[in-house]
Amino acid sequence: MTDRWEERTTSAVRPYVITGGRADAGAAALPWETLVMAVEMPAPETLQPEHRVILTQCQGLLSVAEVAAHLGQPPPVVQVLLADLADWGLIVTRPPVPPAERTDLTMLRKVLHGLESRL
């Protein structure tokens, strides 16, 4: 019976416990493709384990969706935790590029075909 419990890969802690009952990240909910990175400052000892895991994972740029995958929690839960960390100044965020500023896919296809024709 203990083997079955040891095989569990997800946390037994419910998401509403992790977020302190909050289901909303507030006015500044981070889109899933927002990039986040931990700042280089010591984390307070009072942080809960999920906040610490996020800071450890975010030593380089990661998207909100990637952080959620690493943490094994739903993205809305991670958005609440990241909003906490951003409010406390422990992470920096880079918003996603708006669709109007993204590169045109037809142009990228032309470049790809041009490169393929030279090989």
Phi and psi in radians as a Rosetta constraint file:
Dihedral C 1 N 2 CA 2 C 2 CIRCULARHARMONIC -1.203 0.35
Dihedral N 2 CA 2 C 2 N 3 CIRCULARHARMONIC -0.519 0.35
Dihedral C 2 N 3 CA 3 C 3 CIRCULARHARMONIC -1.074 0.35
Dihedral N 3 CA 3 C 3 N 4 CIRCULARHARMONIC -0.671 0.35
Dihedral C 3 N 4 CA 4 C 4 CIRCULARHARMONIC -1.091 0.35
Dihedral N 4 CA 4 C 4 N 5 CIRCULARHARMONIC -0.678 0.35
Dihedral C 4 N 5 CA 5 C 5 CIRCULARHARMONIC -1.283 0.35
Dihedral N 5 CA 5 C 5 N 6 CIRCULARHARMONIC -0.532 0.35
Dihedral C 5 N 6 CA 6 C 6 CIRCULARHARMONIC -1.271 0.35
Dihedral N 6 CA 6 C 6 N 7 CIRCULARHARMONIC -0.391 0.35
Dihedral C 6 N 7 CA 7 C 7 CIRCULARHARMONIC -1.349 0.35
Dihedral N 7 CA 7 C 7 N 8 CIRCULARHARMONIC -0.244 0.35
Dihedral C 7 N 8 CA 8 C 8 CIRCULARHARMONIC -1.047 0.35
Dihedral N 8 CA 8 C 8 N 9 CIRCULARHARMONIC 2.257 0.35
Dihedral C 8 N 9 CA 9 C 9 CIRCULARHARMONIC -1.845 0.35
Dihedral N 9 CA 9 C 9 N 10 CIRCULARHARMONIC -0.344 0.35
Dihedral C 9 N 10 CA 10 C 10 CIRCULARHARMONIC -1.729 0.35
Dihedral N 10 CA 10 C 10 N 11 CIRCULARHARMONIC 2.753 0.35
Dihedral C 10 N 11 CA 11 C 11 CIRCULARHARMONIC -1.210 0.35
Dihedral N 11 CA 11 C 11 N 12 CIRCULARHARMONIC 2.470 0.35
Dihedral C 11 N 12 CA 12 C 12 CIRCULARHARMONIC -1.436 0.35
Dihedral N 12 CA 12 C 12 N 13 CIRCULARHARMONIC -0.116 0.35
Dihedral C 12 N 13 CA 13 C 13 CIRCULARHARMONIC -1.389 0.35
Dihedral N 13 CA 13 C 13 N 14 CIRCULARHARMONIC 2.241 0.35
Dihedral C 13 N 14 CA 14 C 14 CIRCULARHARMONIC -1.224 0.35
Dihedral N 14 CA 14 C 14 N 15 CIRCULARHARMONIC 2.563 0.35
Dihedral C 14 N 15 CA 15 C 15 CIRCULARHARMONIC -0.985 0.35
Dihedral N 15 CA 15 C 15 N 16 CIRCULARHARMONIC -0.645 0.35
Dihedral C 15 N 16 CA 16 C 16 CIRCULARHARMONIC -1.198 0.35
Dihedral N 16 CA 16 C 16 N 17 CIRCULARHARMONIC -0.408 0.35
Dihedral C 16 N 17 CA 17 C 17 CIRCULARHARMONIC -1.306 0.35
Dihedral N 17 CA 17 C 17 N 18 CIRCULARHARMONIC -0.734 0.35
Dihedral C 17 N 18 CA 18 C 18 CIRCULARHARMONIC -1.064 0.35
Dihedral N 18 CA 18 C 18 N 19 CIRCULARHARMONIC -0.703 0.35
Dihedral C 18 N 19 CA 19 C 19 CIRCULARHARMONIC -1.591 0.35
Dihedral N 19 CA 19 C 19 N 20 CIRCULARHARMONIC 0.073 0.35
Dihedral C 19 N 20 CA 20 C 20 CIRCULARHARMONIC 1.195 0.35
Dihedral N 20 CA 20 C 20 N 21 CIRCULARHARMONIC 0.534 0.35
Dihedral C 20 N 21 CA 21 C 21 CIRCULARHARMONIC 1.493 0.35
Dihedral N 21 CA 21 C 21 N 22 CIRCULARHARMONIC -0.055 0.35
Dihedral C 21 N 22 CA 22 C 22 CIRCULARHARMONIC -1.484 0.35
Dihedral N 22 CA 22 C 22 N 23 CIRCULARHARMONIC 2.353 0.35
Dihedral C 22 N 23 CA 23 C 23 CIRCULARHARMONIC -1.934 0.35
Dihedral N 23 CA 23 C 23 N 24 CIRCULARHARMONIC -0.049 0.35
Dihedral C 23 N 24 CA 24 C 24 CIRCULARHARMONIC -2.249 0.35
Dihedral N 24 CA 24 C 24 N 25 CIRCULARHARMONIC 2.411 0.35
Dihedral C 24 N 25 CA 25 C 25 CIRCULARHARMONIC -1.413 0.35
Dihedral N 25 CA 25 C 25 N 26 CIRCULARHARMONIC 0.042 0.35
Dihedral C 25 N 26 CA 26 C 26 CIRCULARHARMONIC 1.656 0.35
Dihedral N 26 CA 26 C 26 N 27 CIRCULARHARMONIC -2.866 0.35
Dihedral C 26 N 27 CA 27 C 27 CIRCULARHARMONIC -1.185 0.35
Dihedral N 27 CA 27 C 27 N 28 CIRCULARHARMONIC -0.456 0.35
Dihedral C 27 N 28 CA 28 C 28 CIRCULARHARMONIC -1.856 0.35
Dihedral N 28 CA 28 C 28 N 29 CIRCULARHARMONIC 0.928 0.35
Dihedral C 28 N 29 CA 29 C 29 CIRCULARHARMONIC -1.129 0.35
Dihedral N 29 CA 29 C 29 N 30 CIRCULARHARMONIC 2.282 0.35
Dihedral C 29 N 30 CA 30 C 30 CIRCULARHARMONIC -1.435 0.35
Dihedral N 30 CA 30 C 30 N 31 CIRCULARHARMONIC 2.229 0.35
Dihedral C 30 N 31 CA 31 C 31 CIRCULARHARMONIC -1.072 0.35
Dihedral N 31 CA 31 C 31 N 32 CIRCULARHARMONIC 2.712 0.35
Dihedral C 31 N 32 CA 32 C 32 CIRCULARHARMONIC -1.048 0.35
Dihedral N 32 CA 32 C 32 N 33 CIRCULARHARMONIC -0.499 0.35
Dihedral C 32 N 33 CA 33 C 33 CIRCULARHARMONIC -1.596 0.35
Dihedral N 33 CA 33 C 33 N 34 CIRCULARHARMONIC 0.038 0.35
Dihedral C 33 N 34 CA 34 C 34 CIRCULARHARMONIC -1.097 0.35
Dihedral N 34 CA 34 C 34 N 35 CIRCULARHARMONIC 2.372 0.35
Dihedral C 34 N 35 CA 35 C 35 CIRCULARHARMONIC -1.607 0.35
Dihedral N 35 CA 35 C 35 N 36 CIRCULARHARMONIC 2.421 0.35
Dihedral C 35 N 36 CA 36 C 36 CIRCULARHARMONIC -2.247 0.35
Dihedral N 36 CA 36 C 36 N 37 CIRCULARHARMONIC 2.635 0.35
Dihedral C 36 N 37 CA 37 C 37 CIRCULARHARMONIC -2.609 0.35
Dihedral N 37 CA 37 C 37 N 38 CIRCULARHARMONIC 2.415 0.35
Dihedral C 37 N 38 CA 38 C 38 CIRCULARHARMONIC -1.257 0.35
Dihedral N 38 CA 38 C 38 N 39 CIRCULARHARMONIC 2.516 0.35
Dihedral C 38 N 39 CA 39 C 39 CIRCULARHARMONIC -1.493 0.35
Dihedral N 39 CA 39 C 39 N 40 CIRCULARHARMONIC 2.780 0.35
Dihedral C 39 N 40 CA 40 C 40 CIRCULARHARMONIC -1.553 0.35
Dihedral N 40 CA 40 C 40 N 41 CIRCULARHARMONIC 1.408 0.35
Dihedral C 40 N 41 CA 41 C 41 CIRCULARHARMONIC -2.609 0.35
Dihedral N 41 CA 41 C 41 N 42 CIRCULARHARMONIC 2.617 0.35
Dihedral C 41 N 42 CA 42 C 42 CIRCULARHARMONIC -1.136 0.35
Dihedral N 42 CA 42 C 42 N 43 CIRCULARHARMONIC 2.418 0.35
Dihedral C 42 N 43 CA 43 C 43 CIRCULARHARMONIC -1.396 0.35
Dihedral N 43 CA 43 C 43 N 44 CIRCULARHARMONIC 2.471 0.35
Dihedral C 43 N 44 CA 44 C 44 CIRCULARHARMONIC -1.078 0.35
Dihedral N 44 CA 44 C 44 N 45 CIRCULARHARMONIC 2.596 0.35
Dihedral C 44 N 45 CA 45 C 45 CIRCULARHARMONIC -1.173 0.35
Dihedral N 45 CA 45 C 45 N 46 CIRCULARHARMONIC -0.330 0.35
Dihedral C 45 N 46 CA 46 C 46 CIRCULARHARMONIC -1.455 0.35
Dihedral N 46 CA 46 C 46 N 47 CIRCULARHARMONIC -0.031 0.35
Dihedral C 46 N 47 CA 47 C 47 CIRCULARHARMONIC -1.145 0.35
Dihedral N 47 CA 47 C 47 N 48 CIRCULARHARMONIC 2.503 0.35
Dihedral C 47 N 48 CA 48 C 48 CIRCULARHARMONIC -1.352 0.35
Dihedral N 48 CA 48 C 48 N 49 CIRCULARHARMONIC 2.802 0.35
Dihedral C 48 N 49 CA 49 C 49 CIRCULARHARMONIC -0.972 0.35
Dihedral N 49 CA 49 C 49 N 50 CIRCULARHARMONIC -0.654 0.35
Dihedral C 49 N 50 CA 50 C 50 CIRCULARHARMONIC -1.133 0.35
Dihedral N 50 CA 50 C 50 N 51 CIRCULARHARMONIC -0.677 0.35
Dihedral C 50 N 51 CA 51 C 51 CIRCULARHARMONIC -1.092 0.35
Dihedral N 51 CA 51 C 51 N 52 CIRCULARHARMONIC -0.733 0.35
Dihedral C 51 N 52 CA 52 C 52 CIRCULARHARMONIC -1.113 0.35
Dihedral N 52 CA 52 C 52 N 53 CIRCULARHARMONIC -0.721 0.35
Dihedral C 52 N 53 CA 53 C 53 CIRCULARHARMONIC -1.097 0.35
Dihedral N 53 CA 53 C 53 N 54 CIRCULARHARMONIC -0.724 0.35
Dihedral C 53 N 54 CA 54 C 54 CIRCULARHARMONIC -1.069 0.35
Dihedral N 54 CA 54 C 54 N 55 CIRCULARHARMONIC -0.804 0.35
Dihedral C 54 N 55 CA 55 C 55 CIRCULARHARMONIC -1.091 0.35
Dihedral N 55 CA 55 C 55 N 56 CIRCULARHARMONIC -0.635 0.35
Dihedral C 55 N 56 CA 56 C 56 CIRCULARHARMONIC -1.178 0.35
Dihedral N 56 CA 56 C 56 N 57 CIRCULARHARMONIC -0.750 0.35
Dihedral C 56 N 57 CA 57 C 57 CIRCULARHARMONIC -1.199 0.35
Dihedral N 57 CA 57 C 57 N 58 CIRCULARHARMONIC -0.569 0.35
Dihedral C 57 N 58 CA 58 C 58 CIRCULARHARMONIC -1.604 0.35
Dihedral N 58 CA 58 C 58 N 59 CIRCULARHARMONIC 0.691 0.35
Dihedral C 58 N 59 CA 59 C 59 CIRCULARHARMONIC -1.258 0.35
Dihedral N 59 CA 59 C 59 N 60 CIRCULARHARMONIC -0.435 0.35
Dihedral C 59 N 60 CA 60 C 60 CIRCULARHARMONIC -2.068 0.35
Dihedral N 60 CA 60 C 60 N 61 CIRCULARHARMONIC -3.102 0.35
Dihedral C 60 N 61 CA 61 C 61 CIRCULARHARMONIC -1.279 0.35
Dihedral N 61 CA 61 C 61 N 62 CIRCULARHARMONIC 2.238 0.35
Dihedral C 61 N 62 CA 62 C 62 CIRCULARHARMONIC -2.334 0.35
Dihedral N 62 CA 62 C 62 N 63 CIRCULARHARMONIC 2.582 0.35
Dihedral C 62 N 63 CA 63 C 63 CIRCULARHARMONIC -1.392 0.35
Dihedral N 63 CA 63 C 63 N 64 CIRCULARHARMONIC 2.839 0.35
Dihedral C 63 N 64 CA 64 C 64 CIRCULARHARMONIC -1.019 0.35
Dihedral N 64 CA 64 C 64 N 65 CIRCULARHARMONIC -0.711 0.35
Dihedral C 64 N 65 CA 65 C 65 CIRCULARHARMONIC -1.117 0.35
Dihedral N 65 CA 65 C 65 N 66 CIRCULARHARMONIC -0.685 0.35
Dihedral C 65 N 66 CA 66 C 66 CIRCULARHARMONIC -1.164 0.35
Dihedral N 66 CA 66 C 66 N 67 CIRCULARHARMONIC -0.697 0.35
Dihedral C 66 N 67 CA 67 C 67 CIRCULARHARMONIC -1.079 0.35
Dihedral N 67 CA 67 C 67 N 68 CIRCULARHARMONIC -0.742 0.35
Dihedral C 67 N 68 CA 68 C 68 CIRCULARHARMONIC -1.073 0.35
Dihedral N 68 CA 68 C 68 N 69 CIRCULARHARMONIC -0.714 0.35
Dihedral C 68 N 69 CA 69 C 69 CIRCULARHARMONIC -1.142 0.35
Dihedral N 69 CA 69 C 69 N 70 CIRCULARHARMONIC -0.757 0.35
Dihedral C 69 N 70 CA 70 C 70 CIRCULARHARMONIC -1.130 0.35
Dihedral N 70 CA 70 C 70 N 71 CIRCULARHARMONIC -0.660 0.35
Dihedral C 70 N 71 CA 71 C 71 CIRCULARHARMONIC -1.395 0.35
Dihedral N 71 CA 71 C 71 N 72 CIRCULARHARMONIC -0.369 0.35
Dihedral C 71 N 72 CA 72 C 72 CIRCULARHARMONIC 1.278 0.35
Dihedral N 72 CA 72 C 72 N 73 CIRCULARHARMONIC 0.523 0.35
Dihedral C 72 N 73 CA 73 C 73 CIRCULARHARMONIC -2.165 0.35
Dihedral N 73 CA 73 C 73 N 74 CIRCULARHARMONIC 2.730 0.35
Dihedral C 73 N 74 CA 74 C 74 CIRCULARHARMONIC -1.086 0.35
Dihedral N 74 CA 74 C 74 N 75 CIRCULARHARMONIC 2.540 0.35
Dihedral C 74 N 75 CA 75 C 75 CIRCULARHARMONIC -0.924 0.35
Dihedral N 75 CA 75 C 75 N 76 CIRCULARHARMONIC -0.679 0.35
Dihedral C 75 N 76 CA 76 C 76 CIRCULARHARMONIC -1.070 0.35
Dihedral N 76 CA 76 C 76 N 77 CIRCULARHARMONIC -0.599 0.35
Dihedral C 76 N 77 CA 77 C 77 CIRCULARHARMONIC -1.151 0.35
Dihedral N 77 CA 77 C 77 N 78 CIRCULARHARMONIC -0.781 0.35
Dihedral C 77 N 78 CA 78 C 78 CIRCULARHARMONIC -1.151 0.35
Dihedral N 78 CA 78 C 78 N 79 CIRCULARHARMONIC -0.605 0.35
Dihedral C 78 N 79 CA 79 C 79 CIRCULARHARMONIC -1.070 0.35
Dihedral N 79 CA 79 C 79 N 80 CIRCULARHARMONIC -0.687 0.35
Dihedral C 79 N 80 CA 80 C 80 CIRCULARHARMONIC -1.142 0.35
Dihedral N 80 CA 80 C 80 N 81 CIRCULARHARMONIC -0.796 0.35
Dihedral C 80 N 81 CA 81 C 81 CIRCULARHARMONIC -1.119 0.35
Dihedral N 81 CA 81 C 81 N 82 CIRCULARHARMONIC -0.719 0.35
Dihedral C 81 N 82 CA 82 C 82 CIRCULARHARMONIC -1.170 0.35
Dihedral N 82 CA 82 C 82 N 83 CIRCULARHARMONIC -0.617 0.35
Dihedral C 82 N 83 CA 83 C 83 CIRCULARHARMONIC -1.091 0.35
Dihedral N 83 CA 83 C 83 N 84 CIRCULARHARMONIC -0.689 0.35
Dihedral C 83 N 84 CA 84 C 84 CIRCULARHARMONIC -1.037 0.35
Dihedral N 84 CA 84 C 84 N 85 CIRCULARHARMONIC -0.888 0.35
Dihedral C 84 N 85 CA 85 C 85 CIRCULARHARMONIC -1.088 0.35
Dihedral N 85 CA 85 C 85 N 86 CIRCULARHARMONIC -0.660 0.35
Dihedral C 85 N 86 CA 86 C 86 CIRCULARHARMONIC -1.164 0.35
Dihedral N 86 CA 86 C 86 N 87 CIRCULARHARMONIC -0.730 0.35
Dihedral C 86 N 87 CA 87 C 87 CIRCULARHARMONIC -1.076 0.35
Dihedral N 87 CA 87 C 87 N 88 CIRCULARHARMONIC -0.607 0.35
Dihedral C 87 N 88 CA 88 C 88 CIRCULARHARMONIC -1.473 0.35
Dihedral N 88 CA 88 C 88 N 89 CIRCULARHARMONIC -0.048 0.35
Dihedral C 88 N 89 CA 89 C 89 CIRCULARHARMONIC 1.311 0.35
Dihedral N 89 CA 89 C 89 N 90 CIRCULARHARMONIC 0.388 0.35
Dihedral C 89 N 90 CA 90 C 90 CIRCULARHARMONIC -1.661 0.35
Dihedral N 90 CA 90 C 90 N 91 CIRCULARHARMONIC -0.202 0.35
Dihedral C 90 N 91 CA 91 C 91 CIRCULARHARMONIC -2.368 0.35
Dihedral N 91 CA 91 C 91 N 92 CIRCULARHARMONIC 2.742 0.35
Dihedral C 91 N 92 CA 92 C 92 CIRCULARHARMONIC -2.005 0.35
Dihedral N 92 CA 92 C 92 N 93 CIRCULARHARMONIC 2.620 0.35
Dihedral C 92 N 93 CA 93 C 93 CIRCULARHARMONIC -2.122 0.35
Dihedral N 93 CA 93 C 93 N 94 CIRCULARHARMONIC 2.603 0.35
Dihedral C 93 N 94 CA 94 C 94 CIRCULARHARMONIC -2.146 0.35
Dihedral N 94 CA 94 C 94 N 95 CIRCULARHARMONIC 1.962 0.35
Dihedral C 94 N 95 CA 95 C 95 CIRCULARHARMONIC -1.139 0.35
Dihedral N 95 CA 95 C 95 N 96 CIRCULARHARMONIC 2.697 0.35
Dihedral C 95 N 96 CA 96 C 96 CIRCULARHARMONIC -1.161 0.35
Dihedral N 96 CA 96 C 96 N 97 CIRCULARHARMONIC 2.721 0.35
Dihedral C 96 N 97 CA 97 C 97 CIRCULARHARMONIC -1.258 0.35
Dihedral N 97 CA 97 C 97 N 98 CIRCULARHARMONIC 2.241 0.35
Dihedral C 97 N 98 CA 98 C 98 CIRCULARHARMONIC -1.063 0.35
Dihedral N 98 CA 98 C 98 N 99 CIRCULARHARMONIC 2.588 0.35
Dihedral C 98 N 99 CA 99 C 99 CIRCULARHARMONIC -0.955 0.35
Dihedral N 99 CA 99 C 99 N 100 CIRCULARHARMONIC -0.577 0.35
Dihedral C 99 N 100 CA 100 C 100 CIRCULARHARMONIC -1.166 0.35
Dihedral N 100 CA 100 C 100 N 101 CIRCULARHARMONIC -0.405 0.35
Dihedral C 100 N 101 CA 101 C 101 CIRCULARHARMONIC -1.706 0.35
Dihedral N 101 CA 101 C 101 N 102 CIRCULARHARMONIC -0.063 0.35
Dihedral C 101 N 102 CA 102 C 102 CIRCULARHARMONIC -1.300 0.35
Dihedral N 102 CA 102 C 102 N 103 CIRCULARHARMONIC 2.695 0.35
Dihedral C 102 N 103 CA 103 C 103 CIRCULARHARMONIC -1.181 0.35
Dihedral N 103 CA 103 C 103 N 104 CIRCULARHARMONIC 2.469 0.35
Dihedral C 103 N 104 CA 104 C 104 CIRCULARHARMONIC -1.198 0.35
Dihedral N 104 CA 104 C 104 N 105 CIRCULARHARMONIC 2.234 0.35
Dihedral C 104 N 105 CA 105 C 105 CIRCULARHARMONIC -1.122 0.35
Dihedral N 105 CA 105 C 105 N 106 CIRCULARHARMONIC -0.578 0.35
Dihedral C 105 N 106 CA 106 C 106 CIRCULARHARMONIC -1.137 0.35
Dihedral N 106 CA 106 C 106 N 107 CIRCULARHARMONIC -0.636 0.35
Dihedral C 106 N 107 CA 107 C 107 CIRCULARHARMONIC -1.157 0.35
Dihedral N 107 CA 107 C 107 N 108 CIRCULARHARMONIC -0.745 0.35
Dihedral C 107 N 108 CA 108 C 108 CIRCULARHARMONIC -1.106 0.35
Dihedral N 108 CA 108 C 108 N 109 CIRCULARHARMONIC -0.659 0.35
Dihedral C 108 N 109 CA 109 C 109 CIRCULARHARMONIC -1.132 0.35
Dihedral N 109 CA 109 C 109 N 110 CIRCULARHARMONIC -0.699 0.35
Dihedral C 109 N 110 CA 110 C 110 CIRCULARHARMONIC -1.106 0.35
Dihedral N 110 CA 110 C 110 N 111 CIRCULARHARMONIC -0.727 0.35
Dihedral C 110 N 111 CA 111 C 111 CIRCULARHARMONIC -1.121 0.35
Dihedral N 111 CA 111 C 111 N 112 CIRCULARHARMONIC -0.763 0.35
Dihedral C 111 N 112 CA 112 C 112 CIRCULARHARMONIC -1.067 0.35
Dihedral N 112 CA 112 C 112 N 113 CIRCULARHARMONIC -0.794 0.35
Dihedral C 112 N 113 CA 113 C 113 CIRCULARHARMONIC -1.125 0.35
Dihedral N 113 CA 113 C 113 N 114 CIRCULARHARMONIC -0.642 0.35
Dihedral C 113 N 114 CA 114 C 114 CIRCULARHARMONIC -1.122 0.35
Dihedral N 114 CA 114 C 114 N 115 CIRCULARHARMONIC -0.746 0.35
Dihedral C 114 N 115 CA 115 C 115 CIRCULARHARMONIC -1.164 0.35
Dihedral N 115 CA 115 C 115 N 116 CIRCULARHARMONIC -0.710 0.35
Dihedral C 115 N 116 CA 116 C 116 CIRCULARHARMONIC -1.118 0.35
Dihedral N 116 CA 116 C 116 N 117 CIRCULARHARMONIC -0.617 0.35
Dihedral C 116 N 117 CA 117 C 117 CIRCULARHARMONIC -1.222 0.35
Dihedral N 117 CA 117 C 117 N 118 CIRCULARHARMONIC -0.395 0.35
Dihedral C 117 N 118 CA 118 C 118 CIRCULARHARMONIC -1.479 0.35
Dihedral N 118 CA 118 C 118 N 119 CIRCULARHARMONIC -0.284 0.35
